[in-house]
Amino acid sequence: MAETDIESLIRSLVIPLLKQPQALSITQKYDGRYHRYIIDVAPNDVGRLIGRQGHVAAALRTIVEGTQSRRTNSKRVRLLINDHRH
């Protein structure tokens, strides 16, 4: 399966934050309303991806969700981080 532009963007933003970039996995799911991109990383890297008080995750979501076109009827994009810590 070919990587989408959004997956490529996510990968380029996330890899520099990780100590184990080889564990990065991005899954796309479409539920009729949203294109959801789910990020899985090594358990030790989840905290790095979320950041203190969620600031890194919020910044990532702002960038990725801002890529959707408001002028067209494109489906909305959501970025989720799979948290293995709990």
Steps between C-alpha positions, in 0.01 A plus 500: 500500500642838404563759765272805481624858520358533851675181615824634355447829685430319827808282455724802433367681808512204739826317416732771641318476835552125545785296645370189320375629162493147356203425729287774341179377342230717344159349432229674301133430564202661334166498679285689250563837660865510600830371369665389823875460513605293799861522611659205680848535646714310749367531857809698604433759228134570578589768753728672251221506245242636743732751668452684824134579556431372147665794325686290240190295418293816470754655262509185287120494482489868403741445212346176372137599540576837341591327174139428415350728241213712622405605146419152379277233643799296610460276798631620833831378634565389859832403659498250787787373711473145629606527865641168623590640841158437655 
